[in-house]
Amino acid sequence: HPTTVIGRSGTAVIATLTLSGPAPASGFKVQLSSSNPAAAATPAFVSIPAGRSSVTFTVRHFKVAQTQTVTLGAKVGVTSLTTNLTITP
């Protein structure tokens, strides 16, 4: 999964969120976020089914006038993770 992309309207990258172990019987609902949705947008939530330890989702990115570093976040309960995606013109 790339950490730097060329911003274009209507394009996307696939992201993978991996847990340290399998999700419980009830699964997990993970809240996703983007520090700059105009440059890179995530779904609001993804679900990790029971027994699974990862899920993939699409991050749409858009044309930018100058290089943008966007922080993507994932939160389950009080646990949160972030990563950066750099979008270039």
N, CA, C and O atoms as a printed pandas DataFrame, in Angstrom:
     atom_number atom_name residue_name chain_id  residue_number  x_coord  y_coord  z_coord
0              1         N          HIS        A               1    0.837   -1.170    0.000
1              2        CA          HIS        A               1    0.000    0.000    0.000
2              3         C          HIS        A               1    0.885    1.238    0.000
3              4         O          HIS        A               1    1.740    1.391    0.873
4              5         N          PRO        A               2    0.691    2.104   -0.952
5              6        CA          PRO        A               2    1.597    3.243   -1.087
6              7         C          PRO        A               2    1.454    4.243    0.056
7              8         O          PRO        A               2    0.393    4.353    0.670
8              9         N          THR        A               3    2.530    4.966    0.333
9             10        CA          THR        A               3    2.475    6.054    1.292
10            11         C          THR        A               3    2.535    7.396    0.582
11            12         O          THR        A               3    2.287    8.433    1.198
12            13         N          THR        A               4    2.863    7.391   -0.718
13            14        CA          THR        A               4    2.852    8.601   -1.538
14            15         C          THR        A               4    2.118    8.294   -2.832
15            16         O          THR        A               4    2.383    7.281   -3.480
16            17         N          VAL        A               5    1.188    9.178   -3.210
17            18        CA          VAL        A               5    0.427    8.994   -4.441
18            19         C          VAL        A               5    0.344   10.321   -5.185
19            20         O          VAL        A               5    0.507   11.391   -4.599
20            21         N          ILE        A               6    0.089   10.228   -6.482
21            22        CA          ILE        A               6   -0.163   11.421   -7.282
22            23         C          ILE        A               6   -1.663   11.663   -7.236
23            24         O          ILE        A               6   -2.453   10.804   -7.628
24            25         N          GLY        A               7   -2.049   12.838   -6.754
25            26        CA          GLY        A               7   -3.471   13.145   -6.597
26            27         C          GLY        A               7   -4.158   13.325   -7.936
27            28         O          GLY        A               7   -3.724   14.114   -8.775
28            29         N          ARG        A               8   -5.227   12.590   -8.120
29            30        CA          ARG        A               8   -6.069   12.699   -9.317
30            31         C          ARG        A               8   -7.504   12.493   -8.885
31            32         O          ARG        A               8   -7.780   11.687   -7.996
32            33         N          SER        A               9   -8.404   13.205   -9.498
33            34        CA          SER        A               9   -9.812   13.018   -9.158
34            35         C          SER        A               9  -10.257   11.622   -9.543
35            36         O          SER        A               9   -9.906   11.117  -10.610
36            37         N          GLY        A              10  -11.032   11.002   -8.666
37            38        CA          GLY        A              10  -11.603    9.699   -8.964
38            39         C          GLY        A              10  -10.648    8.534   -8.810
39            40         O          GLY        A              10  -10.946    7.443   -9.296
40            41         N          THR        A              11   -9.505    8.718   -8.151
41            42        CA          THR        A              11   -8.581    7.614   -7.957
42            43         C          THR        A              11   -8.540    7.225   -6.484
43            44         O          THR        A              11   -8.992    7.974   -5.618
44            45         N          ALA        A              12   -7.996    6.054   -6.215
45            46        CA          ALA        A              12   -8.006    5.551   -4.845
46            47         C          ALA        A              12   -6.843    4.609   -4.613
47            48         O          ALA        A              12   -6.243    4.085   -5.551
48            49         N          VAL        A              13   -6.540    4.407   -3.346
49            50        CA          VAL        A              13   -5.590    3.392   -2.922
50            51         C          VAL        A              13   -6.323    2.457   -1.962
51            52         O          VAL        A              13   -7.317    2.837   -1.343
52            53         N          ILE        A              14   -5.826    1.259   -1.851
53            54        CA          ILE        A              14   -6.388    0.290   -0.921
54            55         C          ILE        A              14   -5.544    0.318    0.351
55            56         O          ILE        A              14   -4.319    0.212    0.299
56            57         N          ALA        A              15   -6.211    0.462    1.483
57            58        CA          ALA        A              15   -5.541    0.461    2.780
58            59         C          ALA        A              15   -5.937   -0.804    3.536
59            60         O          ALA        A              15   -7.032   -1.335    3.350
60            61         N          THR        A              16   -5.045   -1.270    4.379
61            62        CA          THR        A              16   -5.327   -2.433    5.217
62            63         C          THR        A              16   -5.135   -2.058    6.670
63            64         O          THR        A              16   -4.111   -1.485    7.044
64            65         N          LEU        A              17   -6.108   -2.378    7.478
65            66        CA          LEU        A              17   -6.032   -2.180    8.919
66            67         C          LEU        A              17   -5.870   -3.561    9.543
67            68         O          LEU        A              17   -6.708   -4.440    9.340
68            69         N          THR        A              18   -4.791   -3.752   10.303
69            70        CA          THR        A              18   -4.498   -5.058   10.883
70            71         C          THR        A              18   -4.479   -4.973   12.406
71            72         O          THR        A              18   -3.816   -4.110   12.982
72            73         N          LEU        A              19   -5.202   -5.865   13.039
73            74        CA          LEU        A              19   -5.227   -5.958   14.497
74            75         C          LEU        A              19   -4.092   -6.842   14.985
75            76         O          LEU        A              19   -3.498   -7.583   14.202
76            77         N          SER        A              20   -3.788   -6.767   16.276
77            78        CA          SER        A              20   -2.737   -7.625   16.838
78            79         C          SER        A              20   -3.236   -9.050   17.061
79            80         O          SER        A              20   -2.439   -9.953   17.313
80            81         N          GLY        A              21   -4.544   -9.255   16.972
81            82        CA          GLY        A              21   -5.140  -10.578   17.126
82            83         C          GLY        A              21   -6.517  -10.575   16.502
83            84         O          GLY        A              21   -6.956   -9.546   15.990
84            85         N          PRO        A              22   -7.215  -11.709   16.531
85            86        CA          PRO        A              22   -8.537  -11.773   15.907
86            87         C          PRO        A              22   -9.585  -10.951   16.660
87            88         O          PRO        A              22   -9.511  -10.790   17.878
88            89         N          ALA        A              23  -10.548  -10.443   15.922
89            90        CA          ALA        A              23  -11.663   -9.692   16.514
90            91         C          ALA        A              23  -12.518  -10.642   17.357
91            92         O          ALA        A              23  -12.598  -11.833   17.055
92            93         N          PRO        A              24  -13.154  -10.129   18.404
93            94        CA          PRO        A              24  -13.999  -10.976   19.248
94            95         C          PRO        A              24  -15.262  -11.425   18.512
95            96         O          PRO        A              24  -15.493  -11.040   17.366
96            97         N          ALA        A              25  -16.065  -12.233   19.175
97            98        CA          ALA        A              25  -17.285  -12.786   18.567
98            99         C          ALA        A              25  -18.209  -11.698   18.031
99           100         O          ALA        A              25  -18.920  -11.920   17.051
100          101         N          SER        A              26  -18.207  -10.538   18.656
101          102        CA          SER        A              26  -19.068   -9.438   18.199
102          103         C          SER        A              26  -18.429   -8.633   17.067
103          104         O          SER        A              26  -19.082   -7.765   16.488
104          105         N          GLY        A              27  -17.160   -8.910   16.742
105          106        CA          GLY        A              27  -16.462   -8.139   15.722
106          107         C          GLY        A              27  -16.092   -6.766   16.251
107          108         O          GLY        A              27  -16.328   -6.456   17.419
108          109         N          PHE        A              28  -15.517   -5.958   15.398
109          110        CA          PHE        A              28  -15.155   -4.588   15.753
110          111         C          PHE        A              28  -15.706   -3.640   14.717
111          112         O          PHE        A              28  -15.655   -3.926   13.521
112          113         N          LYS        A              29  -16.235   -2.510   15.161
113          114        CA          LYS        A              29  -16.582   -1.402   14.275
114          115         C          LYS        A              29  -15.495   -0.357   14.477
115          116         O          LYS        A              29  -15.320    0.154   15.583
116          117         N          VAL        A              30  -14.769   -0.040   13.417
117          118        CA          VAL        A              30  -13.624    0.861   13.487
118          119         C          VAL        A              30  -14.000    2.196   12.861
119          120         O          VAL        A              30  -14.463    2.248   11.721
120          121         N          GLN        A              31  -13.799    3.276   13.614
121          122        CA          GLN        A              31  -14.057    4.621   13.108
122          123         C          GLN        A              31  -12.819    5.102   12.368
123          124         O          GLN        A              31  -11.717    5.057   12.913
124          125         N          LEU        A              32  -12.988    5.564   11.125
125          126        CA          LEU        A              32  -11.878    6.055   10.313
126          127         C          LEU        A              32  -11.974    7.565   10.167
127          128         O          LEU        A              32  -13.058    8.141   10.253
128          129         N          SER        A              33  -10.818    8.204    9.945
129          130        CA          SER        A              33  -10.826    9.657    9.772
130          131         C          SER        A              33   -9.687   10.089    8.861
131          132         O          SER        A              33   -8.715    9.360    8.659
132          133         N          SER        A              34   -9.831   11.287    8.320
133          134        CA          SER        A              34   -8.809   11.913    7.490
134          135         C          SER        A              34   -8.634   13.345    7.977
135          136         O          SER        A              34   -9.616   14.045    8.223
136          137         N          SER        A              35   -7.386   13.780    8.116
137          138        CA          SER        A              35   -7.142   15.154    8.545
138          139         C          SER        A              35   -7.474   16.165    7.456
139          140         O          SER        A              35   -7.611   17.355    7.738
140          141         N          ASN        A              36   -7.606   15.702    6.208
141          142        CA          ASN        A              36   -7.928   16.588    5.089
142          143         C          ASN        A              36   -8.759   15.823    4.063
143          144         O          ASN        A              36   -8.221   15.343    3.066
144          145         N          PRO        A              37  -10.081   15.705    4.302
145          146        CA          PRO        A              37  -10.930   14.940    3.378
146          147         C          PRO        A              37  -10.991   15.503    1.956
147          148         O          PRO        A              37  -11.381   14.794    1.028
148          149         N          ALA        A              38  -10.608   16.770    1.778
149          150        CA          ALA        A              38  -10.583   17.337    0.421
150          151         C          ALA        A              38   -9.424   16.757   -0.397
151          152         O          ALA        A              38   -9.452   16.791   -1.627
152          153         N          ALA        A              39   -8.411   16.230    0.285
153          154        CA          ALA        A              39   -7.268   15.619   -0.397
154          155         C          ALA        A              39   -7.337   14.098   -0.390
155          156         O          ALA        A              39   -6.967   13.454   -1.372
156          157         N          ALA        A              40   -7.816   13.514    0.726
157          158        CA          ALA        A              40   -7.940   12.055    0.844
158          159         C          ALA        A              40   -9.105   11.748    1.772
159          160         O          ALA        A              40   -9.162   12.244    2.897
160          161         N          ALA        A              41  -10.026   10.935    1.298
161          162        CA          ALA        A              41  -11.238   10.641    2.061
162          163         C          ALA        A              41  -11.344    9.156    2.359
163          164         O          ALA        A              41  -11.066    8.313    1.506
164          165         N          THR        A              42  -11.748    8.850    3.583
165          166        CA          THR        A              42  -11.958    7.465    4.014
166          167         C          THR        A              42  -13.438    7.243    4.255
167          168         O          THR        A              42  -14.189    8.208    4.394
168          169         N          PRO        A              43  -13.874    5.991    4.307
169          170        CA          PRO        A              43  -15.224    5.730    4.804
170          171         C          PRO        A              43  -15.287    6.166    6.270
171          172         O          PRO        A              43  -14.247    6.257    6.923
172          173         N          ALA        A              44  -16.461    6.432    6.790
173          174        CA          ALA        A              44  -16.601    6.823    8.195
174          175         C          ALA        A              44  -16.280    5.650    9.117
175          176         O          ALA        A              44  -15.681    5.837   10.176
176          177         N          PHE        A              45  -16.676    4.443    8.718
177          178        CA          PHE        A              45  -16.471    3.246    9.526
178          179         C          PHE        A              45  -16.151    2.058    8.630
179          180         O          PHE        A              45  -16.535    2.033    7.460
180          181         N          VAL        A              46  -15.448    1.076    9.179
181          182        CA          VAL        A              46  -15.307   -0.244    8.577
182          183         C          VAL        A              46  -15.549   -1.264    9.679
183          184         O          VAL        A              46  -15.344   -0.971   10.857
184          185         N          SER        A              47  -15.979   -2.444    9.307
185          186        CA          SER        A              47  -16.211   -3.511   10.276
186          187         C          SER        A              47  -15.215   -4.637   10.068
187          188         O          SER        A              47  -14.931   -5.046    8.943
188          189         N          ILE        A              48  -14.694   -5.124   11.183
189          190        CA          ILE        A              48  -13.826   -6.301   11.146
190          191         C          ILE        A              48  -14.647   -7.451   11.717
191          192         O          ILE        A              48  -14.976   -7.434   12.903
192          193         N          PRO        A              49  -14.983   -8.445   10.909
193          194        CA          PRO        A              49  -15.836   -9.551   11.364
194          195         C          PRO        A              49  -15.165  -10.386   12.457
195          196         O          PRO        A              49  -13.941  -10.400   12.585
196          197         N          ALA        A              50  -15.978  -11.064   13.223
197          198        CA          ALA        A              50  -15.503  -11.953   14.284
198          199         C          ALA        A              50  -14.465  -12.929   13.743
199          200         O          ALA        A              50  -14.643  -13.515   12.676
200          201         N          GLY        A              51  -13.374  -13.095   14.497
201          202        CA          GLY        A              51  -12.342  -14.044   14.119
202          203         C          GLY        A              51  -11.342  -13.543   13.107
203          204         O          GLY        A              51  -10.308  -14.178   12.900
204          205         N          ARG        A              52  -11.621  -12.423   12.471
205          206        CA          ARG        A              52  -10.695  -11.861   11.470
206          207         C          ARG        A              52   -9.750  -10.880   12.150
207          208         O          ARG        A              52  -10.097  -10.284   13.170
208          209         N          SER        A              53   -8.569  -10.713   11.591
209          210        CA          SER        A              53   -7.613   -9.788   12.197
210          211         C          SER        A              53   -7.290   -8.593   11.302
211          212         O          SER        A              53   -6.458   -7.758   11.657
212          213         N          SER        A              54   -7.949   -8.507   10.140
213          214        CA          SER        A              54   -7.690   -7.358    9.276
214          215         C          SER        A              54   -8.886   -7.064    8.381
215          216         O          SER        A              54   -9.784   -7.889    8.210
216          217         N          VAL        A              55   -8.866   -5.868    7.820
217          218        CA          VAL        A              55   -9.888   -5.452    6.870
218          219         C          VAL        A              55   -9.226   -4.484    5.888
219          220         O          VAL        A              55   -8.343   -3.716    6.268
220          221         N          THR        A              56   -9.652   -4.524    4.636
221          222        CA          THR        A              56   -9.166   -3.559    3.653
222          223         C          THR        A              56  -10.282   -2.571    3.347
223          224         O          THR        A              56  -11.465   -2.893    3.457
224          225         N          PHE        A              57   -9.888   -1.369    2.962
225          226        CA          PHE        A              57  -10.860   -0.342    2.603
226          227         C          PHE        A              57  -10.217    0.609    1.600
227          228         O          PHE        A              57   -8.998    0.606    1.426
228          229         N          THR        A              58  -11.027    1.405    0.956
229          230        CA          THR        A              58  -10.567    2.320   -0.084
230          231         C          THR        A              58  -10.390    3.723    0.481
231          232         O          THR        A              58  -11.254    4.239    1.189
232          233         N          VAL        A              59   -9.260    4.326    0.155
233          234        CA          VAL        A              59   -9.018    5.734    0.460
234          235         C          VAL        A              59   -9.014    6.471   -0.873
235          236         O          VAL        A              59   -8.106    6.291   -1.685
236          237         N          ARG        A              60  -10.025    7.299   -1.095
237          238        CA          ARG        A              60  -10.085    8.083   -2.339
238          239         C          ARG        A              60   -9.201    9.304   -2.177
239          240         O          ARG        A              60   -9.210    9.955   -1.132
240          241         N          HIS        A              61   -8.434    9.614   -3.221
241          242        CA          HIS        A              61   -7.627   10.825   -3.170
242          243         C          HIS        A              61   -7.917   11.682   -4.382
243          244         O          HIS        A              61   -8.406   11.200   -5.404
244          245         N          PHE        A              62   -7.610   12.953   -4.252
245          246        CA          PHE        A              62   -8.040   13.944   -5.223
246          247         C          PHE        A              62   -6.865   14.801   -5.678
247          248         O          PHE        A              62   -5.805   14.813   -5.052
248          249         N          LYS        A              63   -7.075   15.515   -6.773
249          250        CA          LYS        A              63   -6.046   16.394   -7.321
250          251         C          LYS        A              63   -5.740   17.504   -6.311
251          252         O          LYS        A              63   -6.645   18.095   -5.722
252          253         N          VAL        A              64   -4.447   17.770   -6.126
253          254        CA          VAL        A              64   -4.014   18.822   -5.215
254          255         C          VAL        A              64   -3.094   19.785   -5.949
255          256         O          VAL        A              64   -2.404   19.397   -6.892
256          257         N          ALA        A              65   -3.085   21.045   -5.513
257          258        CA          ALA        A              65   -2.233   22.054   -6.143
258          259         C          ALA        A              65   -0.805   21.978   -5.628
259          260         O          ALA        A              65    0.138   22.313   -6.345
260          261         N          GLN        A              66   -0.647   21.541   -4.394
261          262        CA          GLN        A              66    0.683   21.379   -3.810
262          263         C          GLN        A              66    0.685   20.116   -2.958
263          264         O          GLN        A              66   -0.374   19.613   -2.583
264          265         N          THR        A              67    1.856   19.614   -2.658
265          266        CA          THR        A              67    1.973   18.375   -1.889
266          267         C          THR        A              67    1.252   18.507   -0.550
267          268         O          THR        A              67    1.412   19.494    0.167
268          269         N          GLN        A              68    0.466   17.501   -0.234
269          270        CA          GLN        A              68   -0.301   17.459    1.019
270          271         C          GLN        A              68    0.031   16.170    1.751
271          272         O          GLN        A              68    0.033   15.095    1.149
272          273         N          THR        A              69    0.310   16.267    3.032
273          274        CA          THR        A              69    0.454   15.080    3.866
274          275         C          THR        A              69   -0.800   14.975    4.710
275          276         O          THR        A              69   -1.101   15.860    5.511
276          277         N          VAL        A              70   -1.526   13.890    4.525
277          278        CA          VAL        A              70   -2.809   13.682    5.199
278          279         C          VAL        A              70   -2.627   12.599    6.255
279          280         O          VAL        A              70   -2.069   11.537    5.978
280          281         N          THR        A              71   -3.095   12.871    7.452
281          282        CA          THR        A              71   -3.060   11.870    8.518
282          283         C          THR        A              71   -4.366   11.089    8.483
283          284         O          THR        A              71   -5.450   11.661    8.596
284          285         N          LEU        A              72   -4.246    9.768    8.324
285          286        CA          LEU        A              72   -5.402    8.889    8.341
286          287         C          LEU        A              72   -5.461    8.217    9.705
287          288         O          LEU        A              72   -4.443    7.756   10.221
288          289         N          GLY        A              73   -6.658    8.164   10.291
289          290        CA          GLY        A              73   -6.789    7.609   11.628
290          291         C          GLY        A              73   -7.788    6.473   11.681
291          292         O          GLY        A              73   -8.720    6.405   10.879
292          293         N          ALA        A              74   -7.579    5.572   12.647
293          294        CA          ALA        A              74   -8.501    4.467   12.914
294          295         C          ALA        A              74   -8.659    4.377   14.427
295          296         O          ALA        A              74   -7.674    4.422   15.164
296          297         N          LYS        A              75   -9.912    4.250   14.890
297          298        CA          LYS        A              75  -10.161    4.227   16.331
298          299         C          LYS        A              75  -11.179    3.147   16.670
299          300         O          LYS        A              75  -12.233    3.032   16.044
300          301         N          VAL        A              76  -10.824    2.348   17.696
301          302        CA          VAL        A              76  -11.732    1.356   18.266
302          303         C          VAL        A              76  -11.723    1.600   19.771
303          304         O          VAL        A              76  -10.691    1.428   20.419
304          305         N          GLY        A              77  -12.851    1.995   20.329
305          306        CA          GLY        A              77  -12.891    2.301   21.754
306          307         C          GLY        A              77  -11.917    3.416   22.076
307          308         O          GLY        A              77  -12.016    4.507   21.514
308          309         N          VAL        A              78  -10.965    3.155   22.985
309          310        CA          VAL        A              78   -9.984    4.169   23.361
310          311         C          VAL        A              78   -8.660    3.989   22.620
311          312         O          VAL        A              78   -7.726    4.767   22.820
312          313         N          THR        A              79   -8.575    2.975   21.774
313          314        CA          THR        A              79   -7.341    2.702   21.030
314          315         C          THR        A              79   -7.409    3.359   19.660
315          316         O          THR        A              79   -8.381    3.187   18.926
316          317         N          SER        A              80   -6.373    4.109   19.325
317          318        CA          SER        A              80   -6.349    4.733   18.003
318          319         C          SER        A              80   -4.960    4.600   17.384
319          320         O          SER        A              80   -3.950    4.518   18.082
320          321         N          LEU        A              81   -4.945    4.582   16.064
321          322        CA          LEU        A              81   -3.724    4.484   15.272
322          323         C          LEU        A              81   -3.783    5.534   14.179
323          324         O          LEU        A              81   -4.867    5.904   13.729
324          325         N          THR        A              82   -2.626    6.016   13.749
325          326        CA          THR        A              82   -2.580    6.944   12.622
326          327         C          THR        A              82   -1.454    6.539   11.681
327          328         O          THR        A              82   -0.500    5.864   12.068
328          329         N          THR        A              83   -1.595    6.971   10.446
329          330        CA          THR        A              83   -0.543    6.831    9.446
330          331         C          THR        A              83   -0.660    8.018    8.507
331          332         O          THR        A              83   -1.707    8.664    8.456
332          333         N          ASN        A              84    0.386    8.313    7.771
333          334        CA          ASN        A              84    0.364    9.425    6.851
334          335         C          ASN        A              84    0.327    8.957    5.406
335          336         O          ASN        A              84    0.930    7.945    5.049
336          337         N          LEU        A              85   -0.387    9.708    4.588
337          338        CA          LEU        A              85   -0.436    9.504    3.141
338          339         C          LEU        A              85   -0.065   10.831    2.512
339          340         O          LEU        A              85   -0.721   11.840    2.767
340          341         N          THR        A              86    0.976   10.847    1.693
341          342        CA          THR        A              86    1.403   12.064    1.008
342          343         C          THR        A              86    0.834   12.057   -0.392
343          344         O          THR        A              86    0.970   11.078   -1.125
344          345         N          ILE        A              87    0.188   13.170   -0.765
345          346        CA          ILE        A              87   -0.431   13.307   -2.079
346          347         C          ILE        A              87    0.303   14.423   -2.810
347          348         O          ILE        A              87    0.413   15.544   -2.313
348          349         N          THR        A              88    0.798   14.100   -3.987
349          350        CA          THR        A              88    1.563   15.087   -4.774
350          351         C          THR        A              88    0.752   15.544   -5.973
351          352         O          THR        A              88   -0.135   14.831   -6.443
352          353         N          PRO        A              89    1.066   16.758   -6.474
353          354        CA          PRO        A              89    0.338   17.255   -7.654
354          355         C          PRO        A              89    0.641   16.433   -8.904
355          356         O          PRO        A              89    0.110   16.722   -9.977
